[in-house]
Amino acid sequence: MTPMRQAAVCSDASAQAVSPAHRSAPQADRMVHRERRRLLKASAAITACALAPALMASPMGMELAINQFTGGRPTEAGRVLLDLPALVENGNSVPVRVEVASTMTERDHVQRIALFSEKNPLPQVAVFYLGPRAGRAAVTTRMRLADSQKVVAVAHMSDGSFRRVHADVIVTLAACIES
């Protein structure tokens, strides 16, 4: 096909695709349904985005985040120590220390440690990546707490298991609150 003929074929095809006069009634109905579906999907996405902060700042939101971290596998108690004050005067800077009883060898080491909070806008506060060369399975950080709540630490072990511990914290001056 010559370049001139090819251009003519392309322009004819694009004209037919764009022109609504060339569509039959069933084609027009399908297009209306497609547009309606797109509008419904967009509405559902906007609604989900509006409701997401309320869902995330809840015990259920925290459990969903933990479930996502563990890949749906169960968690066991033990081997994890969560050290944070039981009563916090200011929620803007709360010291947290997590330690896991592990020999930190190739056979037995901690791969990840995650911190979760119940009432913060984002329940997964931090994730720390470790390996056998870390020497000790211990991390220290500071976190903001929106209110009195439960804080959970989950450790992902090299054997694929997950260990969990929680502590309740009372906060007198809250942080992380958006109004």
N, C-alpha and C positions, 0 to 999 in steps of 0.2 A: 504494500500500500504506500502510495506517495505521501510525503509530509503534508501536502495540501489536502488530500483526501482524508488523512488521519485527523487533521484539525477539524475538518467539517464534521466527521463522525462524532468527535468528542463534544463539539459545541451543540450538536443536535441532541445527544444523550443528556448533557447537563441541562439543556432547556426543558426536556421532558421531565427530568427528575425534579426540577424546581417548580414548574408550572402546575398549579392545582387544577387547572382546567382539564389536564390529561388524566387525572385520577378518576377511577371508578368509585361508585358509592361505597363498596366494601373496603377499598383502600383508604378512603377518607375516614370511615368508621374506625379502622385499625389505628390510624394516626391519632385520632381523638382519644382512643383508649390508651395509647402509648403515652400521650401527653398527660392524661389524667393520672396514670400510674407514676409518672415522673413527679408530678405535683404531690401526690400522696407520699411518695418516698421522701421528698424534700421536707414535707410537713412533719413526718415522723422523725426525721433526723434533727430538725430544729427543736421539737418537743423533747427528744432524748437529751440534747445538749442543755436545755433549760433545766431538766430534772437531775442531771448528773451530779452537780455539786451537793444537792440534798441527799442523794443516795450515797455518795462517797463519804460524807461526814456522818457516818453511822456505824454501829457494830456490824451490820450486814455488809456495808461497803468494805470494812476492814477484812472480814472473812473472805469476801470475793477477791481482794488483793492478795491475801495469803494463799488462797486456792490457786490463783494465777502464778504465784511465785513457786509453789510446790508442784505445779502441773497436775493438780487434782489428787496427788498422793497423800496418804495420811501422815500426820505428825505425831511424834511420841514425846513424852515428857522425859526430862533428865538430861544430864551432861551439859546443860546451858545455865549460866548464871547471869542474871540481869540486875545490875546495880544502878539504882537511881533513887533519889530521895522520895519518901512517901508523901511529904508535904512540901510543896514548892511555893515560894512567895510570889515569884514572877515567872510566868510561862514563856517569856521571850527567850530565855536561855537556860535550858535544863540539862545538867550534865548526865550523860548516860555511859555506862560501861557494860560491855557484853564479853563474857569469857566462856569458852567451850572447853570441856575436858577432852583433850585429844593429844596424842603423842606427836602429831604433825609429821608423820613419816609418809612415805609413798603409799603404804597400805591403809593408814588411818589418818586422814587429815580433813580439815574443814575447807570446803570449796567456796561457800558464800555465807554471809551472815546478813540478815535483813531485819530492819526495825519497822514496826507498824504501829500506828496510833489510831484509836477508835473515833475520835471526833475532829481530827484535822481535815481540812478540805481535800488533801491528798493523803490517803492512808498509808501508802508506802513511803516512809520517811527517808530511808537510806538503804543501800545495798553495798556491802564490802566484799571484795573478792580476795580470797586467800589461797595459799598453796602450801605444800610441804616445806618450802624454803622460808616460809614466814617465821618459823621458829615457835611462835606462840599463837594460839587462836584467841586473841583478845583485841578488841577495838574500843576506842573511847571517842566520844563526840559530844556535841551539844545539839539539842533540838528544841523547836518551838512547840508548845502545846496550847491548843485552843481553849481547853477547859479541863476540869477534872475528868479523868478517863483511864482506860486500860491501855498499857503499852505492851506490845508483844515482840519478842525476839525469836527468829526462826533461823536455825543453822542447817545448811545443806552439807551433809557428810559425803566423803568420798565413796562410800558404799551405796550411795543413792538414797539413804534414809534422811528424814528431816526431823530435827529436834526442836522443841518449842518450850518457851517459858513466858510467863506474863507477870506484870506488876501493876497494881492500881496506884494512881498518882492523884493527889488532891492539889489543885492549882487555885491560888487565891486571886491572882491578877492574870486574866486570860490574854493569850496572844492569838495570832492567825485568824482573827475574826474580821470578816468583810461585811460591810453593811451598805 
